[in-house]
Amino acid sequence: MKPGIKTTELVVSLLGILGGCLCAIFSDSQWATLVGGVLAAVCGGSYTMGRSLVKGREAIGQAQVAAAREIAKKG
């Protein structure tokens, strides 16, 4: 698996966070400020959740491979 810093998901998430923050900071509308904050939070949270799911599944796969190798050695 690629390191997180080298993935396109990180770039897209950072753009969403940056866009949301800029919208929240430089907007005159209360709604745009609210939407910008929500956008930034959702982008950051979804990236974190996505990476943790991928890493968890990779760990499960590695454990299954290791268990299969152990069984093959005994058999």
Backbone as ProteinMPNN parsed JSONL, in Angstrom:
{"seq_chain_A": "MKPGIKTTELVVSLLGILGGCLCAIFSDSQWATLVGGVLAAVCGGSYTMGRSLVKGREAIGQAQVAAAREIAKKG", "coords_chain_A": {"N_chain_A": [[0.839, -1.172, 0.0], [0.469, 2.24, -0.76], [2.135, 4.99, 0.858], [0.224, 7.365, 2.749], [0.741, 10.024, 2.061], [1.365, 9.976, -0.595], [-0.936, 9.518, -2.069], [-3.774, 10.039, -4.236], [-6.132, 10.483, -2.965], [-5.494, 11.909, -0.671], [-4.722, 14.37, -1.76], [-7.128, 15.24, -2.958], [-8.74, 15.39, -0.67], [-7.371, 17.341, 0.807], [-7.725, 19.543, -0.898], [-10.506, 19.839, -0.708], [-10.746, 20.439, 2.027], [-9.239, 22.808, 2.166], [-10.714, 24.414, 0.366], [-13.177, 24.499, 1.732], [-12.408, 25.805, 4.094], [-11.517, 28.284, 3.072], [-13.901, 29.193, 1.98], [-15.421, 29.44, 4.292], [-13.985, 31.391, 5.678], [-13.726, 33.705, 4.024], [-16.282, 34.458, 3.243], [-19.301, 36.374, 3.046], [-21.765, 35.552, 3.686], [-23.796, 33.879, 6.061], [-24.648, 31.268, 5.659], [-22.863, 30.278, 3.753], [-20.554, 30.317, 5.257], [-21.177, 28.4, 7.191], [-21.57, 26.116, 5.541], [-19.01, 25.914, 4.411], [-17.446, 25.274, 6.675], [-18.583, 22.799, 7.352], [-18.004, 21.343, 5.023], [-15.172, 21.258, 5.129], [-14.832, 19.754, 7.474], [-16.116, 17.326, 6.813], [-14.582, 16.436, 4.633], [-12.037, 16.021, 5.822], [-12.696, 14.099, 7.791], [-13.744, 11.993, 6.223], [-11.533, 11.211, 4.739], [-9.818, 10.264, 6.742], [-11.355, 8.133, 7.779], [-11.569, 6.499, 5.509], [-8.861, 5.777, 4.992], [-8.287, 4.37, 7.344], [-10.009, 2.174, 7.103], [-8.926, 0.911, 4.835], [-6.331, 0.286, 5.734], [-6.984, -1.444, 7.841], [-8.191, -3.591, 6.494], [-6.019, -4.428, 4.986], [-4.316, -5.338, 7.011], [-5.799, -7.496, 7.988], [-5.743, -9.154, 5.721], [-2.976, -9.7, 5.555], [-2.656, -11.126, 7.923], [-4.204, -13.376, 7.359], [-2.758, -14.521, 5.253], [-0.377, -15.12, 6.6], [-1.363, -17.019, 8.42], [-2.208, -19.028, 6.666], [0.233, -19.803, 5.6], [1.454, -20.928, 7.848], [-0.221, -23.105, 8.295], [0.286, -24.506, 5.959], [2.961, -25.23, 6.357], [2.749, -27.054, 8.447], [1.255, -29.045, 7.321]], "CA_chain_A": [[0.0, 0.0, 0.0], [1.213, 3.496, -0.811], [2.001, 5.88, 2.015], [-0.87, 8.308, 2.581], [1.196, 11.282, 1.463], [1.514, 9.782, -2.038], [-2.198, 9.106, -2.677], [-4.627, 11.099, -4.776], [-7.177, 10.754, -1.978], [-5.006, 12.978, 0.199], [-4.765, 15.628, -2.502], [-8.531, 15.633, -3.085], [-9.21, 15.774, 0.661], [-6.772, 18.635, 1.155], [-8.397, 20.572, -1.687], [-11.816, 20.049, -0.094], [-10.55, 21.125, 3.308], [-8.806, 24.17, 1.861], [-11.863, 25.119, -0.202], [-14.139, 24.751, 2.796], [-11.869, 26.833, 4.995], [-11.549, 29.568, 2.367], [-15.309, 29.581, 1.886], [-15.861, 29.851, 5.628], [-13.27, 32.589, 6.127], [-13.883, 34.881, 3.17], [-17.662, 34.617, 2.798], [-20.125, 37.316, 3.797], [-23.018, 34.882, 4.008], [-23.738, 32.934, 7.177], [-24.818, 29.924, 5.121], [-21.608, 29.866, 3.118], [-19.616, 30.053, 6.351], [-21.569, 27.11, 7.759], [-21.293, 25.069, 4.556], [-17.555, 25.782, 4.311], [-16.975, 24.526, 7.84], [-19.04, 21.407, 7.232], [-17.217, 20.742, 3.94], [-13.826, 20.975, 5.635], [-14.919, 18.653, 8.453], [-16.472, 16.085, 6.122], [-13.427, 15.994, 3.834], [-11.026, 15.475, 6.732], [-13.204, 12.877, 8.414], [-13.887, 10.897, 5.26], [-10.195, 10.721, 4.401], [-9.336, 9.487, 7.881], [-12.111, 6.884, 7.842], [-11.195, 5.673, 4.355], [-7.524, 5.22, 5.205], [-8.311, 3.369, 8.418], [-10.626, 0.971, 6.556], [-7.96, 0.257, 3.942], [-5.257, -0.293, 6.551], [-7.541, -2.568, 8.579], [-8.352, -4.728, 5.574], [-4.681, -4.915, 4.639], [-3.822, -6.097, 8.16], [-6.518, -8.776, 7.997], [-5.194, -9.959, 4.624], [-1.64, -10.168, 5.932], [-2.825, -12.155, 8.952], [-4.704, -14.583, 6.707], [-1.638, -15.102, 4.515], [0.532, -15.719, 7.58], [-1.989, -18.227, 8.952], [-2.168, -20.05, 5.605], [1.622, -20.304, 5.504], [1.668, -21.785, 9.007], [-0.957, -24.344, 8.047], [1.002, -25.219, 4.891], [4.181, -25.793, 6.938], [2.383, -28.194, 9.283], [0.588, -30.089, 6.544]], "C_chain_A": [[0.886, 1.239, 0.0], [1.101, 4.241, 0.509], [0.916, 6.924, 1.735], [-0.486, 9.587, 1.872], [1.288, 11.192, -0.062], [0.209, 9.43, -2.747], [-2.97, 10.304, -3.219], [-5.754, 11.432, -3.806], [-6.759, 11.878, -1.034], [-5.114, 14.321, -0.5], [-6.199, 16.134, -2.61], [-9.088, 16.089, -1.737], [-8.65, 17.125, 1.079], [-7.409, 19.778, 0.37], [-9.786, 20.878, -1.123], [-11.72, 20.802, 1.22], [-10.169, 22.584, 3.074], [-9.962, 24.997, 1.3], [-12.902, 25.449, 0.851], [-13.678, 25.84, 3.745], [-11.907, 28.21, 4.343], [-12.974, 30.093, 2.244], [-15.805, 30.104, 3.236], [-15.23, 31.173, 6.056], [-13.67, 33.83, 5.335], [-15.309, 35.123, 2.684], [-18.391, 35.63, 3.674], [-21.431, 36.68, 4.261], [-22.828, 33.903, 5.169], [-23.841, 31.496, 6.685], [-23.54, 29.42, 4.48], [-20.55, 29.559, 4.175], [-19.902, 28.69, 6.966], [-21.226, 25.966, 6.807], [-19.793, 24.855, 4.396], [-16.969, 24.995, 5.465], [-17.359, 23.061, 7.779], [-18.243, 20.681, 6.151], [-15.821, 20.363, 4.418], [-13.838, 19.789, 6.6], [-15.203, 17.324, 7.769], [-15.293, 15.559, 5.311], [-12.345, 15.379, 4.721], [-11.462, 14.162, 7.35], [-13.305, 11.713, 7.447], [-12.534, 10.345, 4.832], [-9.667, 9.827, 5.51], [-10.047, 8.135, 7.96], [-11.718, 5.951, 6.69], [-9.832, 5.025, 4.529], [-7.531, 4.149, 6.286], [-8.981, 2.078, 7.942], [-9.654, 0.202, 5.669], [-6.852, -0.413, 4.749], [-5.75, -1.499, 7.344], [-7.691, -3.799, 7.698], [-7.003, -5.292, 5.149], [-4.112, -5.76, 5.776], [-4.505, -7.459, 8.25], [-5.98, -9.698, 6.91], [-3.823, -10.513, 4.947], [-1.731, -11.263, 6.987], [-3.322, -13.461, 8.342], [-3.598, -15.281, 5.924], [-0.677, -15.791, 5.478], [-0.054, -17.012, 8.156], [-1.968, -19.349, 7.921], [-0.777, -20.638, 5.445], [1.939, -21.246, 6.663], [0.983, -23.138, 8.817], [-0.241, -25.172, 6.993], [2.282, -25.864, 5.422], [3.866, -27.063, 7.734], [1.836, -29.364, 8.474], [1.461, -30.735, 5.553]], "O_chain_A": [[1.917, 1.282, 0.671], [0.088, 4.136, 1.201], [0.723, 7.318, 0.584], [-1.3, 10.173, 1.158], [1.289, 12.216, -0.744], [0.239, 9.075, -3.925], [-2.837, 11.425, -2.729], [-6.275, 12.547, -3.823], [-7.584, 12.705, -0.644], [-5.551, 15.302, 0.101], [-6.462, 17.314, -2.382], [-9.828, 17.071, -1.674], [-9.366, 17.955, 1.638], [-7.612, 20.864, 0.913], [-10.194, 22.038, -1.065], [-12.52, 21.698, 1.492], [-10.715, 23.485, 3.71], [-10.168, 26.141, 1.706], [-13.448, 26.552, 0.865], [-14.464, 26.696, 4.153], [-12.285, 29.191, 4.983], [-13.22, 31.29, 2.387], [-16.526, 31.1, 3.296], [-15.874, 31.983, 6.722], [-13.923, 34.886, 5.916], [-15.512, 35.935, 1.782], [-18.139, 35.734, 4.874], [-22.117, 37.218, 5.13], [-21.824, 33.194, 5.243], [-23.194, 30.603, 7.233], [-23.176, 28.256, 4.648], [-19.743, 28.645, 4.003], [-18.982, 27.916, 7.232], [-20.653, 24.961, 7.226], [-19.35, 23.714, 4.259], [-16.099, 24.146, 5.267], [-16.561, 22.185, 8.112], [-17.848, 19.53, 6.341], [-15.345, 19.263, 4.137], [-12.961, 18.927, 6.548], [-14.598, 16.307, 8.109], [-15.035, 14.355, 5.306], [-11.8, 14.324, 4.394], [-10.678, 13.216, 7.424], [-12.991, 10.576, 7.801], [-12.4, 9.146, 4.59], [-9.129, 8.752, 5.244], [-9.406, 7.108, 8.184], [-11.557, 4.747, 6.891], [-9.67, 3.84, 4.239], [-6.852, 3.131, 6.155], [-8.562, 0.991, 8.34], [-9.573, -1.024, 5.749], [-6.481, -1.554, 4.471], [-5.016, -2.474, 7.505], [-7.359, -4.912, 8.106], [-6.862, -6.502, 4.972], [-3.49, -6.792, 5.526], [-3.859, -8.462, 8.556], [-5.782, -10.889, 7.148], [-3.534, -11.671, 4.646], [-0.964, -12.225, 6.949], [-2.903, -14.539, 8.764], [-3.514, -16.509, 5.934], [-0.215, -16.902, 5.216], [0.67, -17.987, 8.357], [-1.734, -20.505, 8.273], [-0.626, -21.832, 5.185], [2.62, -22.253, 6.474], [1.548, -24.183, 9.142], [-0.162, -26.395, 7.108], [2.649, -26.949, 4.97], [4.628, -28.029, 7.698], [1.937, -30.521, 8.883], [1.02, -31.631, 4.834]]}, "name": "protein", "num_of_chains": 1, "seq": "MKPGIKTTELVVSLLGILGGCLCAIFSDSQWATLVGGVLAAVCGGSYTMGRSLVKGREAIGQAQVAAAREIAKKG"}
